[in-house]
Amino acid sequence: MNNRIAQTPPMGWNSWDCYGASVREDEVRGNAEYMALHMKEFGWEYVVVDIQWYEPGAVDSAYRLFVPLEMDGYSRLIPATNRFPSSVGGKGFKPLADYVHSLGLKFGIHVMRGIPRQAVHANAPILGSEKRARDIAHPNANCNWNTDMYGVDPAKEGARRYYESVYELYASWGVDFVKVDDLSRTGYSTDPYASEGEIDLIRHAIDRCGRDMVFSLSPGPAPREKTDHLVRKANMWRMTGDYWDRWDDLSAEFEKCDQWTGVGGPGHWPDADMLPVGHIGIRSCEHGMGDRRTRFTRDEQVTMLTLWAIFRSPMMVGCELRDNDEWTLSLLTNPEVLRVLNHSRSARQLFRNGYFNQHVGWTAEDEDGSLYLALFNTFGKESDMEVPLSLLGAEGSFTVRDLWKREDIGVATDSVVAKAAPHGARLFRLSAR
C-alpha cells in the first residue's frame, strides 16, 4: 500500500523547470551523476523525467498539438528513441533506469492520466483484454492543456486491465516514482476532483505491479475536502498550481501550508511544488521567461527552503544541477535544515500578522524533543522579530542554534529575538539546557 514507502518527504530532481518537455537522455544522465556525487549523501535520491518523453519533436515547454507519439502495440506510450537512444529495440526506460540505479539513486517518470488519443483513433488493443482502446476511452474527459490523451472511463470493462498493463510496463523498466498529471485538478469538469475513479485505478495498478512506486498527483490545488482519499491513495499531491520563481508565488505558499497543516505524514505528503533554484528555463517559455538564473534573491531562496523544510513538503529541484554554484549547492545540502524536513513533527503556524502579514512564524518538534522555530519576514524591508517562549509552550532555558549558519548563537530564557532580511527567514533549533 502507499504508506509503505515515502516514509519521509521525497527529495529529488525533475527535468521540467529547465528542459520543459524536451529533456534528452544525456541531460538526465548528467544530472543523475551530479546528484550521486554531490547530493545523495544528504538524502536526494529521485531522478524524474518530466512530460512528453514519448514525443520525438518536443523542443521546449510548449506542447505541440495532435502530433504522433511513440507507442507500443498495446496502447502504451514508450520513450522517443531520438531523445532516449538507449530505449531502441523496445527496451523502454530500462537501460536508463538501470544506470540511475547503478548510481545508488531512484528513477521516475511523468505521465498523463488516460489513454493516448492515437490509440483510441486506431482502436488499438489492450494487453490481456478482449477490449480495445475505444471501448474504455472517455473522449469528453480530455485534458484542456495537452492533447496527448483521452480520459479512461473507470466503469468500462477493460479500463482496469489497461492501467494494470501500463504499470506492469513501468515496473519492468524499473520505475520508482510516477508523477501523474491532469489528475488531482482536472480541466474537463466543474468538479475539481473529477478523476477520482482514475486515481483508484492507478493505485490498484501500482499495488499489483510488483514494484514500489511513489505516486505523485498533479497539478494543484488538490481539494482539501478530499484529504481522506488523497491520504489513502497517493504518496504526494500538489496543493498549489504551477509554482515559479516569483515572490507572489512564494508568499502565497504560507496560506497553502497553513491550510494543509497536520495532514502530512509517513507515506502521504502535501506538495508545495518544485524548487526553482539555480539555472532554470534553459528550454522553457513558461510565463514568457526563458533561460535564466532563478529570479529569487538568496534571501527568498532561504525563505523557500525553510518553509518547505518545516512544513515537510517534498523537495524536487528543477534546475540544471551541473550549473550549480557553490552557494546553491550549499542551500540544498545543509544537513541541519534537512533534518527538520526528515525528522520533525507537529509543525504548525504560530502567527501571521503585522503590516501585510509581514511576520510569519512556524514551529515544530524534533524526534529528540528539541524545538524548531522558523521566522519569516515577508515585508520588503529588514525587520526585527521577537517570539516569547510561552508562545511555543516552552519554559526554562534553551540553547539557540541558527541552522542556516550552523552555529549556536546564544541562550533564550524568555524569548527569541531575531533580525531578518527583506523576504528573508531565520531557522532555529532550541535545545533545553
N, C-alpha and C positions, 0 to 999 in steps of 0.2 A: 504493500500500500504506500501512499505518498509520504507518510510520516516516517518511513524507514530511512529516507535519505534527506539531504539538505538539513542536517541537524543544526547547522549554523547558516547564516545568510550566504548564499553562493557568491563567489568572487571570481571574476574573470575578465576576458577581453571579448568584445564584439566588433565586427568589422563595419557596422553601419555608419558611425559618425565620421569616419574618414573615407570610406570607399563606396558608400551607398549600396546600390545593387550590383556593383561591378567588380567586387574583390576577386583576385586571382589566387591560385594555389601558392605561388611563390610568396605572395604577401602574407597569406595565412601561416605558412611555414616559418617565415622570418619573424613574425610577431610571436609565434609559439616558442621559437628558440630564445627570443629575448625574455619572455616570461619565465621560461625554465631557468635561465641564467641569473636573472636579477630579481624575480618576484615570487617564485614558487615557495621559497622558504618562509615567506610571510603569509601564506595561505591562498595566494592567487592560483587558480587551477583550471578554469574552463576557457576553452578557445572556441568561439562561436562564429560560424559563417552565417552572415545575415542574408536577407531576402534575395530571391531570384538567382540562386546558384545554378538553376536549370535553364537560364535564359542566355543563349550564346551571344546575343548582340547588346547586352547591357553595358552602358558606358558611364553612368553616374547614378544619382539618386532619383532621377525621373524614370517612371516606368513607361516602356514602350507598349502601346495598346494592341491587344489581339495578335501578338506575334507568335510564331511557332516556338514551342518549348521542347526540351529534351524529355522524352517519356519512354518507359519500357512497354512491353506488350500487355501489361495488366493495369493500365490507368494510373501508374505511379511515376512521379517525376524523378529524374535522375540528373546527376551533375553534367553540365555542359563540358564536353571534353576539350574544347579550345581554351577554356579557362582553368580547368582542372585536369590536366593531361594524365595524371595517374589513374583516373577513372575509366580510361579507354578499355574497351573489351568487356564492358558490363561489370567492371569491378566496383562501380559506385564510389562512395566515400571511404571504403575500407582501407585503401593504402594511405590516404591522408590521416584517417583516424588512427591507424596503426603507428604512423610516425609521431603524431601528437602523444599517443600513449607511451611511446618509447622515451619521450622526454619526461615522463612522470606526470603528465597533465591529462585532462579530460577533454573530449571533443563534443561540440554541439552544433546544431543547425537551426536556422529559422525556417518555418514552413507556414503556409497559409491554410486556414480552415477550408475543408471541402474537397472537391474532386476537379481535376483540370477540365476547363471548358472543352479543350480539344478532344479529350477522352469522351466527353458527352456527345459532342458533334459526330465523332466517329463511332459512337456506341461501342466503345472498346470493352473487352472482357474484364472481369474481376477475378483475381486468383482464388480458386477454391469455391467459387459460387457459379450457379447457373444464371444468375442475374448479371446484367451488364450496366455500364456507366449510366445510360439513360434511365434505367429503372430506379436508381437511387438518388438522382440529382434533384435539387430543389432550385430550379433556374431563377425563381424570384428572390432567392436568398443570396444574391451575389454581392460581393464587396463593392462599395461605391467609390473606392480609390485605387483599385487594382483589378485588372481584367483577367487574371490568370485562372481563377477558379469559379465554379458554381458551388453553392452550398450543398450539403448532403442532408436528405430528409431522414432523421433518425427512425421514423416509423416504418420506413420501407424495408422490405426483405432484401437482404444483401448489403445494407448500409453498415451493419456491424462487421460483417466479413471484410468489407472494403477497408475499413480502418484497421482491422486486425492485420490485413496483408501489408498495409503501409508500414506499420510499426514493427512487423516481422522483418521487413526490409531494412529499416533503420537499425534494428538490433543486430542484423547480420553485418552491417557496416561498422558497428562498434560505437554507435551514438550514445552519449551520456547525458545530453541536455537537448531539449526541444523547446524553442520559443515559438509558440503557435499564435499566429496573428489573426486579426479580424474575428476575435473570439469573445473577449470579455467586454467589448463595447462594439457592437456590430452596427453597420450603417444602413441595413435594409429595413429596419423596423423602428417604430417609436419605442418599442421595448428595448432598453439599453443592455439587456442580457438575453437577447433572443436566441442565442446559440447554446443555451444550457444543455440541450439534448446532445449536441456535438461534443461538448465538454465531457459529458458522461461516456460517450462512445470512445473518445480518446483516452480517458482514464482507464477504461476497461482494456483497451488495446495495449496500453503501456503495461498494465498489471500482468497481462498474459504473454507478453513478448519474450520473456526470459532474460531481460536486461533492465537494470535500474536506470531510469532516465529522470532527470529533473524536468518537471512540467511547468513551463512558464507561460502565462497568459498575457496577451497584448491585444489592442492598445488599452489605454485607460481613458477616463477613470472607470474602474470597475465599481459597480454599485455597492454601497456599504450595506444595504439591506440583504445582499446575497452572501454575507460573510460566512454563514454556516456551510453553504455549498462550496464556496471557494476553499475554505479550510479543509474540507473533506476530499476535494478533488485535485487541487493544484498545490504545487510547491512554492510558487510565487506568482503574483499578479500585479499588474500596473494599477496604481492608484491615481495616476495623472495622465494627461495627454502627453504628446511628444515634448520632451524637455531639452532645451538647448542652452547655450552659454549667454543667457540674458538675465540681468538682475531680477526683472519681473518674474521670470520663471522660478528662480531660486526663492524669492521672497514668498511666492505662493505655496511653496512646499511646507512651510510651517503650519499652515492651516490643514493641509492634507495629512501631515504626520499626526497632528492632534486628533483629527477625525478617526484615524485608524489605531490610536493608542490601545495597547493591550491585546491586539489581535495576533501579532506575530509570535511565532514560537517554533520549536523544532519541527521541521518538515513543512512549514507553511508561513510565508513571509510577504506582507505587503511591500510593493516595489516602487521606490521613488524614481526609477528610470536610470538611464546610463549617466556616467560621469564625463562630461565634455571638457576634459583637461588636455593639455599638451597640444600636439599638432593634429588638427581635425580638418574636415571639409576638403580633403585632397581631391576627391572626385564626387563633389556634392553640390547641389544647388538649392538646398533647403533654405527657405526664408530669404532667398536672394543672396545668400552668402556663399563664398567659395573657400578655397584653400587659405588657411589661416592658423595662427596660434589661438588658443581659446581667448575669447573676449573677457572672460572673468579675470579680475585682478587677483593677485596672490591672496589677498585677504578674503576675497569672495570664495576662492577655492578652499581655503581653510574652513570657512563657514560651511560650505557644502559637505566636505568630508566629515566635519564634526557632527552635523545634523544626521547624515546617513549613518554614522557610527553609533550615536546614542539612541537613535530610533531603531536601529538594527535593520536597515534596508539592505537588500542585496547590492553588491557593488560590481558593476560591469563598466569597464573603461572602454571608450570608443576611439582613442587616439592611435596614431601610428607610433607604437611603442619604441621603435628603433630610433625615433627622433626625440625621445625624451631628453630634457636637460637634467642636470643633477638635482635641481630643486623639485621638478615634477616627480622624479623617481622617489625622492625623499618624502614627498607628500603621500605617496601611495604605499610606502613601506615603513611607516612609523609603527613599531611593534606595540607601543603603549596605547596608541589610538586604536589600532586593530584589535587589541584585547577588549576594548569597550564593545566593539562590534560582535565579537565572538564569545564573550564571557560575562556580559552584563545581563541584568534582568530588571523587570518592573519599571521600565522607562516611562516617564510622564512629563508633561509640560507643567512647569511651576507657575509661569506667568507669561503674558504677552500684553504689554502695557506701554504707557508713555505716548509721546508725540508720534503719531502714525505707527503705534506699536513698536517703537524703536528698540525696546529692550525685550528680549525673549530669553527665558530660562528653562532648561530641562535638567532633570536628574534621573539617575539610575543607580542600581546597586551592583557591585561585583560579587562573584561567587564567594569570595573570601570575606564579605561583609563590609568592605570599604565602600565609600560613596563616590559617585561621579557627579560633577556639576558642569554643565555647558552653558555658557553665557554668550548671547548673540547681540551685536549692535547692528540693527537693520537700518539705522539712520546714516546719512551721508557725511557725518562729522564724527571725529573721535569722541568717545563718551566714557564716563565713569559709571560703574555699577557696584552696588553693594547688596549682598544677599545674606540675611540673618540665618544662622544655623537652624534656628527654630522652624524656618520655612521648609527645611529638609527633614524635619523631625529628628534632628540630631542635638545631642547635648555633650558637653565636655570639651576636650582639647584635641585638635586634629592637625596632623602634618599635611600641608597643602603642596601638591606636586603639579606642576604645569606639564601636561602630557605632550604638547607640541614642542616645547623646549626641552623636555625630558630632564627636568631638574626640579628639586624641591625649592620652593620659594618662600616658605615661612610656616608659621603656626597660626591657626584660627581658633579662637575661643568663643567669640560672639558672632562673627560674620566673616564672609569672604568678600574682599574688595578687589576690583579689577578694572583695568582700563582696556578698552577695545578700539581698534582702528575702525574707520568707516567701513560698513558692511563686513566687519571682521568678527571673530569669535575667539573665545578662550575656553579651554577644556582642562578641568582639574580633577585630580583624584584626592579624596580626603580620607586619610587613614587615622584611626584613633590612636592616640599616644598612650 
